[in-house]
Amino acid sequence: MKNYYHILGVETTANLNEIKEAYRKLSKKFHPDLNDGDPFFEEQFKLVNEAYEVLSDPWSRSSYDLQFDETAHRMPQPPTAAEPQNSIVQWLNQDTRLRFLFMLVMAVSFLGILMLFYIRNTYQKRLYSPLQEIYSTSSPTASSNYKQETEPERFVKAWISELGNKDFTAAYNRMSKDAFSGTLQEFGSNKAYGGIYKTQLVACYMKYENRNEALVVADYNSFDAQHKDGNFIQEFYLEKIEGLWFIKKIKPRF
């Protein structure tokens, strides 16, 4: 749609006198008789007359303004600060392959996170399921499923308690001298177990037992001078010598 205001060089709010004055100057400037019949000036002169005929008549101008406003609203607007041209959405829209690659990376990342959570939960269930059984059977409401504490379990509990009470002599005597190197003096020093001064048993259960061997898993918290506090889940390998249990090896569960 032709912009008659632009052709006459006036604002859309110009009054009739301003329109007439602009027409008078432009018609004189582009009049073919004053420009040796040049086709360019002749064309411009026709446009000026056409614009003046519309804008000088109130009814024609009102009708033109309505159409001109609707056309202006349909025209693309310049970008605003809230809609930057270099946004990631517009960048992706420019190339379907980039959009597909971006969505693929996001999907793989999401699936990877889900897989990590699944592996972690599965591992924890396998690790703590025996301990959860101990927790449930130790409750008075679960007396029907209660398993009587075995001698190796009591043995390991006593060792953890003696260690926390700094009764190193008693704890040392529960350990197999053939399997553990060192002396009682080294075991009872401030450096032993990081200077441990307190233990707190969480759970303890028998993994297997035969005539002369047993494997007990214990979950306990310890407090020492180096790490202040920490949780341990350890496997205690026990052996029976002349009717007495001894700790042959202690191995971290994880």
C-alpha positions in Angstrom: 0.0 0.0 0.0 1.3 3.4 -1.0 2.3 5.8 1.9 0.8 9.1 0.7 2.1 10.9 3.8 5.6 9.8 2.9 5.1 10.9 -0.7 4.0 14.4 0.4 6.7 14.5 3.1 4.2 15.2 6.0 3.3 13.6 9.3 0.2 11.5 9.6 -1.1 14.2 11.9 -0.7 17.0 9.4 -3.7 19.3 8.9 -5.2 20.3 5.6 -3.1 23.5 5.3 0.2 21.6 5.8 -0.9 19.1 3.1 -1.8 21.9 0.7 1.6 23.6 1.3 3.5 20.3 0.7 1.5 19.6 -2.4 2.1 23.1 -3.8 5.9 22.8 -3.4 6.1 19.2 -4.8 3.9 19.8 -7.7 6.0 22.7 -8.8 9.2 20.7 -8.2 8.1 17.7 -10.3 5.9 19.4 -12.9 6.8 17.9 -16.3 6.8 21.3 -18.0 9.5 22.5 -15.7 11.6 19.4 -16.2 11.7 19.0 -20.0 9.2 16.2 -19.9 11.5 13.8 -18.0 9.6 10.5 -17.4 10.9 10.2 -13.8 9.5 13.7 -12.8 6.3 12.9 -14.7 5.8 9.8 -12.6 6.6 11.6 -9.4 4.2 14.4 -10.3 1.4 11.7 -10.8 2.1 10.3 -7.3 2.0 13.7 -5.7 -1.4 14.4 -7.3 -2.7 11.0 -6.3 -1.6 11.5 -2.7 -3.1 15.0 -2.6 -6.5 13.9 -4.0 -6.8 11.3 -1.2 -5.5 13.3 1.7 -7.2 16.6 0.9 -10.7 15.1 1.0 -11.8 14.3 4.6 -13.8 11.2 3.7 -11.1 9.8 1.4 -8.5 10.4 4.0 -10.5 8.7 6.8 -10.9 5.6 4.7 -7.2 5.6 3.7 -6.1 6.0 7.3 -8.1 2.9 8.4 -6.5 0.8 5.7 -3.1 2.3 6.3 -3.3 1.5 10.1 -4.3 -2.1 9.4 -1.5 -2.6 7.0 1.0 -1.1 9.4 0.0 -3.6 12.1 0.5 -6.5 9.8 4.1 -5.4 8.9 7.0 -7.2 10.7 8.0 -5.2 13.8 11.7 -4.6 14.7 13.0 -6.9 17.5 12.7 -5.8 21.1 15.1 -6.3 24.0 12.8 -9.1 25.3 13.1 -11.0 22.1 16.8 -11.0 21.0 17.6 -12.2 17.5 20.4 -14.4 18.7 18.4 -16.5 21.2 19.0 -20.2 21.4 15.4 -20.9 20.2 15.8 -18.8 17.1 19.2 -20.3 16.5 17.8 -23.8 16.7 14.8 -22.9 14.4 17.3 -21.9 11.7 18.4 -25.5 11.1 16.4 -28.6 11.7 19.5 -30.7 12.1 20.8 -28.5 14.9 17.4 -28.8 16.6 17.4 -32.6 16.3 21.0 -32.8 17.6 20.2 -30.6 20.6 17.1 -32.7 21.5 19.1 -35.9 21.1 21.8 -34.7 23.5 19.2 -33.6 26.0 17.4 -37.0 25.8 20.7 -39.0 26.2 21.7 -36.8 29.2 18.3 -37.3 30.8 18.5 -41.1 30.3 22.0 -41.2 31.7 20.9 -39.5 34.9 18.0 -41.9 35.3 20.4 -44.8 34.7 22.8 -43.5 37.4 20.0 -43.2 39.9 18.8 -46.7 39.1 22.3 -48.3 39.5 22.8 -46.4 42.7 19.5 -47.5 44.2 20.0 -51.1 43.1 23.4 -51.2 44.7 22.2 -49.7 47.9 19.3 -52.2 48.1 21.8 -55.1 47.7 24.1 -53.6 50.2 21.7 -52.7 52.9 19.0 -55.4 52.5 20.6 -57.7 55.1 20.9 -54.7 57.5 17.3 -53.8 56.9 16.3 -57.3 57.9 18.2 -56.8 61.2 16.4 -53.5 61.8 13.0 -55.1 61.2 13.6 -58.2 63.3 15.0 -56.2 66.2 11.6 -54.4 66.6 9.2 -55.8 69.2 6.5 -55.9 66.6 8.5 -58.4 64.5 9.1 -61.0 67.2 7.7 -63.7 65.0 10.6 -63.1 62.6 13.3 -62.5 65.2 16.5 -64.4 64.8 18.5 -65.3 67.9 21.8 -63.5 68.0 24.7 -65.8 67.3 28.0 -66.1 69.1 30.1 -64.6 66.2 27.7 -61.6 66.1 28.1 -61.0 69.9 31.9 -61.4 69.4 32.1 -58.6 66.8 29.8 -56.3 68.8 32.0 -56.7 71.8 35.1 -55.9 69.7 33.5 -52.7 68.4 32.4 -51.7 71.9 35.9 -52.3 73.4 37.5 -50.3 70.6 35.1 -47.4 71.4 35.8 -47.6 75.1 39.6 -47.6 74.3 39.9 -51.0 76.0 42.6 -52.0 73.4 43.9 -54.9 75.4 40.5 -56.7 75.3 40.0 -55.8 71.6 43.5 -56.9 70.8 43.0 -60.3 72.4 40.1 -61.0 70.1 42.3 -60.7 67.0 44.3 -63.5 65.5 48.0 -62.9 66.1 48.9 -65.0 63.1 46.8 -62.8 60.8 47.5 -59.3 62.2 51.0 -58.1 62.5 52.1 -55.7 65.1 52.1 -55.6 68.9 49.6 -54.6 71.5 51.5 -51.4 72.1 51.1 -50.4 68.4 47.4 -51.4 68.4 46.7 -49.3 71.6 48.6 -46.2 70.6 47.0 -42.9 69.8 47.6 -43.5 66.0 45.7 -46.8 66.0 42.5 -46.4 64.0 43.2 -42.7 63.7 43.0 -42.1 67.4 39.5 -43.6 67.8 37.8 -42.6 71.1 34.1 -43.7 70.5 32.0 -46.1 68.5 28.3 -46.5 68.0 26.9 -49.8 66.6 24.1 -49.4 64.0 23.5 -53.1 63.0 25.3 -56.4 62.9 24.3 -59.6 61.1 25.7 -63.0 60.3 26.4 -63.6 56.6 27.5 -67.2 57.0 28.8 -69.6 59.7 30.2 -73.1 59.7 32.0 -75.1 62.3 35.3 -73.1 62.5 34.6 -70.0 60.3 32.2 -67.2 60.2 31.6 -64.0 58.3 29.9 -61.1 60.1 28.9 -57.8 58.6 28.8 -54.8 60.9 27.5 -51.2 60.4 28.9 -48.8 62.9 29.8 -45.2 63.4 33.2 -44.2 64.8 34.6 -41.0 66.1 38.3 -40.4 65.9 40.8 -37.5 66.2 41.5 -37.3 62.4 38.1 -37.6 60.8 35.9 -36.6 63.8 33.1 -39.0 62.7 32.4 -41.5 60.0 30.3 -44.5 59.1 31.8 -47.9 58.3 30.3 -51.1 56.9 32.9 -53.9 57.3 33.1 -57.6 56.9 34.7 -59.5 59.8 36.2 -62.9 58.9 36.3 -65.0 62.1 38.0 -68.3 62.8 37.6 -70.7 65.7 40.8 -71.9 67.4 40.5 -74.4 70.3 36.8 -73.5 70.8 37.4 -69.7 70.8 36.5 -67.2 68.1 39.2 -64.8 66.7 39.1 -62.0 64.1 41.2 -63.2 61.2 40.6 -60.3 58.8 38.6 -57.1 58.5 37.6 -56.0 55.1 35.6 -52.8 54.1 32.2 -53.7 52.4 32.7 -50.9 49.8 
